[in-house]
Structure formats: structure tokens, C-alpha cells
Amino acid sequence: MTNLFEKQDSLNAPIETFFFNAAENEFPVKPHWHYFAEFLYILRGSAEITCDGVTHTVSEGELIILQPSCVHSIRSADGGYPLFAGLKFDPVKFHNTDSYAPTVSNIFRYARDKGMRICFSADEAKALHCREIFGDCLMETESWLYGRDMILRAQIYRLIFGIVRIWIAAGLDIDRCPISPDGLYGIENITEYIDARLDEGIRVADIAARCHMSYSGFALKFREQYGMSCKEYIERMRLFKAEEYLLFTDHDLSYISQQTGFSDQSHFIRSFKKYRGITPKQFRSEKKHNR
């Protein structure tokens, strides 16, 4: 199955939006899989979408969910060329701020285990405001305006929990869904554990243990999935967090280095210059000047 794997850039692009016109793109879409969840909204025509060996016919105005790690392919259902919009996202990056509620990753995994349906009729898609949500996400992707990432996330959250409510109405006992992923981490969602602990002195060996993997096996799988070592991933994510402090606060470098998990201010400055080509002070000065 490894030859069907489609790599996604979870670090730099945790959300992807797209139009797919079968008349203009390579079609049919061959079997493949990835760690992202994918929502497809049919705008014109009809498609046969096979997901883990089960074929679904999805027509104009209808919605289908492709769960993370499922093998899927797409072909025409009527000999024509379907047109559809897509939202593809890393569910691990969609955290639930309520400690009492399960994560999005856990909800998807739980719903899949319980056999909840992944196709939704045109009436259901309309009630979910799919045309509005997909349209807004595509527009935000193109516009690159202030707050783009937050609006994309808000719209996707809106769609996710609209679907979860349909599942609950169909009998999904959400109270039995695991609240915490402790002990359930795999290579596809371990970044959720890492991201929540960037300000701590987390070690790769401890992270590997969370996945119930040997250090060497984890290191190999992590690099295959994310295109870099786990240590490099941690450092880059700390830098993204540091950039937010530099842009939106007046805290000094010593405070920022402590809050982002760097061993000291010197380590922070060296790492920042290595990956960004300038010092943190230069970065802050340039960005504020360009506002």
C-alpha cells in the first residue's frame, strides 16, 4: 500500500482547498491514501468514489467525507466530467479547546469504527451550508487577507461539527468517544502530542514511546511522514510559535525563548537565524515596518 501513499505538507499547509474539473485535470483519480481528512462537494455531474473498497455514487449538491488513511479513487458515474470542490486538512491540527470533549481526530476514528456513513444528500449538504463554506474557504485561500487561517479553520470546524451532529442523531454515542488520545498516538497524529508540549523539554525517545515504537523505527517513520527528523520538526514548530510572539507582543527574547521551549536565548537566536536567515530582532523590526 505504500506505493499509493500521497504525501501532504502537514507542517506548512495543514489546510488545502481546491477545485477539480475532470475535463481539465488528470482523470480518473487513481487509488491513493494520505493522513489528511478530505471533504468533497460535487458541483456538477456525478462521480463514483471508492473508499476502502466500497463505492459510493455522489451527485451534484452532495457531500462525501474521506477519512484519514483510507484508500480512495474517483471516476465518472455517468460518462461525463464531474466538477467538485475539496477541503483537505490535517485533523491533528484541529484541536478541541474543551478538555471534556474528544479531539477531532478521535471523533473521526470513533465514527469510522462505528460505521457511520460518509455520504450526505443534497438536502443535508444544503443544511450544512456546504456551498457557502466551500466557497468561503476557496476565496480565503486565494485572497491571503489578514485572519485567513482562522477563518478557514472556523469554517471547517463548522462543517465538522455539523456532520458530527448528524452522526449523533443517527445513533453515535459521542459520550463513549475517547476524550484524550493518551495511549492512542500513532505516527499520523503524534504531532498533536508534540504541539501541545512545545514549551517543555520533550525528548524524541519519549515521543517514540508514546507511539509504542523503537527510537530508530519511529525516527524512520517520522521522516517518511513529515519530510524531516522529529527533532527538526520540534525546532521548526517552536520557531512558528516564536514568530507569533515577535509579531504580536513586545516580550523580550529571553521571555520568548522560555515560552517556546528553547534551552536559552542564545539557542533561540541561533536556531532562528539558521532557519529564517535573520535574527529575531531583525525579523520583528522588518515585519512591524511593513505593517
C-alpha positions in Angstrom: 0.0 0.0 0.0 3.0 2.3 0.4 3.2 3.0 -3.3 -0.3 4.5 -3.1 0.7 7.0 -0.4 0.2 10.7 -1.2 2.4 12.9 0.9 0.8 16.0 2.4 2.7 19.0 3.8 1.1 19.0 7.3 3.7 21.4 8.7 3.4 24.2 6.2 -0.1 23.5 4.7 -2.4 21.8 7.2 -5.4 23.0 5.1 -5.7 22.7 1.4 -8.7 23.9 -0.8 -9.2 23.1 -4.5 -11.5 23.0 -7.5 -11.3 19.8 -9.5 -12.6 19.8 -13.1 -12.3 16.3 -14.5 -12.4 17.8 -18.0 -9.1 19.7 -17.3 -7.3 17.5 -14.8 -5.9 14.0 -14.9 -8.9 11.8 -14.6 -10.0 9.3 -13.3 -8.2 9.8 -10.0 -6.2 6.7 -9.2 -6.3 4.9 -5.9 -4.2 6.7 -3.2 -4.3 7.5 0.5 -3.0 10.1 2.9 -3.1 11.1 6.5 -5.4 14.1 5.8 -9.2 14.1 6.0 -10.9 15.2 2.8 -14.4 16.6 2.2 -15.6 16.6 -1.4 -18.6 18.7 -2.5 -20.0 17.9 -6.0 -20.8 21.0 -8.0 -21.7 19.3 -11.3 -22.1 15.8 -12.7 -21.8 12.6 -10.8 -18.8 10.7 -9.5 -18.2 7.1 -8.3 -15.9 7.4 -5.3 -14.4 4.2 -3.9 -13.3 4.4 -0.3 -11.6 1.3 1.2 -13.3 -1.0 -1.3 -16.8 0.5 -1.0 -18.1 2.5 -4.0 -20.4 5.5 -3.4 -22.2 7.4 -6.2 -22.1 11.1 -5.3 -24.1 13.6 -7.4 -24.5 17.3 -7.8 -25.1 19.1 -4.5 -24.0 16.1 -2.4 -21.1 15.7 0.1 -18.7 12.9 0.9 -16.1 12.5 3.7 -12.9 10.6 3.0 -11.5 9.6 6.3 -7.7 9.8 7.1 -5.7 6.8 5.8 -8.5 5.4 3.7 -7.6 4.3 0.1 -9.8 6.2 -2.3 -10.2 6.7 -6.0 -12.6 8.8 -8.2 -14.1 8.2 -11.6 -17.2 9.3 -13.6 -20.5 7.8 -12.7 -22.3 8.8 -15.9 -19.6 9.1 -18.5 -19.3 12.9 -18.0 -16.7 15.0 -16.3 -17.7 15.9 -12.8 -16.7 19.2 -11.2 -16.2 19.3 -7.4 -14.7 21.4 -4.6 -12.4 19.9 -2.0 -11.3 20.7 1.5 -8.3 18.6 2.7 -7.0 19.1 6.2 -4.9 17.6 8.9 -7.4 16.7 11.7 -4.5 16.6 14.2 -4.1 20.4 13.7 -7.8 20.9 14.7 -7.6 20.9 18.5 -10.6 20.9 20.7 -10.3 23.6 23.3 -12.7 21.9 25.7 -10.9 19.4 28.0 -14.1 17.4 28.4 -14.7 16.9 24.7 -12.9 14.4 22.4 -10.5 15.7 19.7 -11.5 15.9 16.1 -9.0 13.1 15.3 -10.6 10.9 17.9 -14.1 11.7 16.7 -13.2 10.7 13.1 -11.6 7.5 14.3 -14.5 6.6 16.6 -17.1 7.3 13.9 -15.2 5.2 11.4 -15.1 2.3 13.9 -18.8 2.6 14.4 -19.6 2.5 10.7 -21.1 6.0 10.5 -22.0 7.0 6.9 -19.7 9.3 4.9 -22.1 10.4 2.2 -24.7 13.2 2.7 -27.6 14.0 0.4 -28.1 17.3 -1.3 -30.7 18.4 1.3 -28.3 17.5 4.1 -25.4 19.3 2.4 -27.6 22.4 2.0 -28.5 22.3 5.7 -24.8 22.0 6.4 -24.2 25.2 4.3 -21.7 23.4 2.1 -21.9 25.8 -0.8 -21.2 28.8 1.5 -18.5 27.0 3.5 -16.6 25.6 0.4 -17.0 29.0 -1.4 -15.7 31.0 1.6 -12.7 28.6 2.0 -11.7 28.8 -1.6 -12.0 32.6 -1.6 -9.9 32.8 1.6 -7.2 30.6 0.1 -6.9 32.9 -2.9 -7.1 36.2 -1.1 -4.4 35.8 1.6 -6.0 38.5 3.8 -5.5 39.1 7.5 -7.0 36.3 9.6 -7.1 33.8 6.7 -6.1 30.8 8.7 -8.6 31.5 11.5 -11.5 31.9 9.0 -10.5 28.7 7.2 -10.4 26.8 10.5 -13.7 28.3 11.7 -15.5 27.2 8.5 -14.1 23.7 8.6 -15.0 23.4 12.3 -18.5 24.5 11.4 -18.7 21.7 8.8 -17.1 19.1 11.0 -19.5 19.6 13.9 -22.5 19.9 11.7 -21.6 16.4 10.4 -21.0 15.1 14.0 -24.5 16.3 14.9 -25.9 14.2 12.0 -23.9 11.2 13.3 -25.2 11.7 16.8 -28.8 12.0 15.5 -28.2 8.7 13.7 -27.1 7.0 16.9 -23.4 7.8 17.5 -22.9 7.8 21.3 -20.4 10.6 21.5 -20.2 10.2 25.2 -18.3 7.0 24.6 -15.8 8.6 22.3 -12.3 8.7 23.9 -11.7 12.2 25.3 -8.0 12.0 25.5 -5.8 10.3 22.9 -3.4 9.1 25.6 -2.1 5.7 24.6 -3.7 6.1 21.1 -1.0 8.0 19.4 0.4 6.9 16.1 2.8 8.4 13.6 -0.2 10.1 11.8 -1.3 12.1 14.9 1.8 12.3 17.2 2.2 15.9 16.2 -0.8 16.7 18.3 1.1 15.5 21.4 4.2 17.4 20.3 2.4 20.7 19.5 0.8 20.7 23.0 4.2 20.4 24.7 6.5 22.7 22.7 7.3 24.8 25.8 8.6 21.6 27.6 11.8 19.8 27.3 10.3 16.9 25.3 12.7 14.2 24.1 12.3 12.2 20.9 12.8 8.9 22.8 9.7 9.8 25.0 7.7 10.7 21.9 8.7 7.4 20.2 7.5 5.5 23.4 4.1 7.3 23.0 3.8 5.6 19.6 4.9 2.3 21.1 7.8 2.3 18.7 11.5 1.9 18.9 13.6 5.0 18.6 15.0 4.0 15.2 11.7 2.8 13.8 10.0 6.0 15.0 12.7 8.2 13.5 12.4 6.5 10.1 8.6 6.7 10.0 8.5 10.3 11.2 10.9 11.4 8.4 8.8 9.5 5.8 5.7 11.2 7.0 6.9 14.7 7.6 10.0 15.0 5.5 12.3 15.9 8.4 13.5 14.5 11.6 11.4 14.7 14.7 14.0 17.0 16.4 13.9 19.4 13.4 10.1 19.4 13.4 10.0 20.4 17.1 12.5 23.2 16.5 10.6 24.5 13.5 7.3 24.5 15.3 8.9 26.3 18.2 10.0 28.9 15.7 6.5 29.3 14.3 5.3 29.9 17.9 8.2 32.4 18.5 7.2 34.3 15.4 3.8 34.9 16.8 5.4 36.4 20.0 7.7 38.6 17.9 4.8 39.9 15.7 2.1 40.3 18.3 3.8 41.0 21.6 6.5 43.2 23.0 8.1 40.5 25.1 11.9 40.3 25.1 13.9 37.5 23.6 14.6 35.9 26.9 10.9 35.5 27.7 10.1 34.3 24.2 12.8 31.6 24.3 11.4 30.3 27.7 7.8 30.2 26.4 8.8 28.4 23.2 10.9 25.7 24.8 14.4 26.8 23.7 17.2 26.0 26.2 18.2 29.6 26.4 18.1 32.9 24.5 21.3 32.1 22.6 19.9 28.8 21.3 16.8 30.6 20.2 18.7 33.2 18.3 21.0 30.6 16.6 18.0 28.5 15.5 16.0 31.4 14.3 18.9 32.7 12.1 19.6 29.2 10.8 16.0 28.7 9.5 15.0 32.3 8.8 18.3 33.8 7.7 17.9 36.8 10.0 17.9 37.4 13.8 14.7 37.6 15.8 15.2 41.3 16.3 15.6 41.9 12.6 12.5 39.8 11.9 10.4 41.8 14.4 11.7 45.1 13.0 11.1 44.2 9.4 7.6 42.9 9.9 6.5 45.8 12.0 7.9 48.2 9.5 5.9 46.5 6.7 2.6 46.6 8.5 
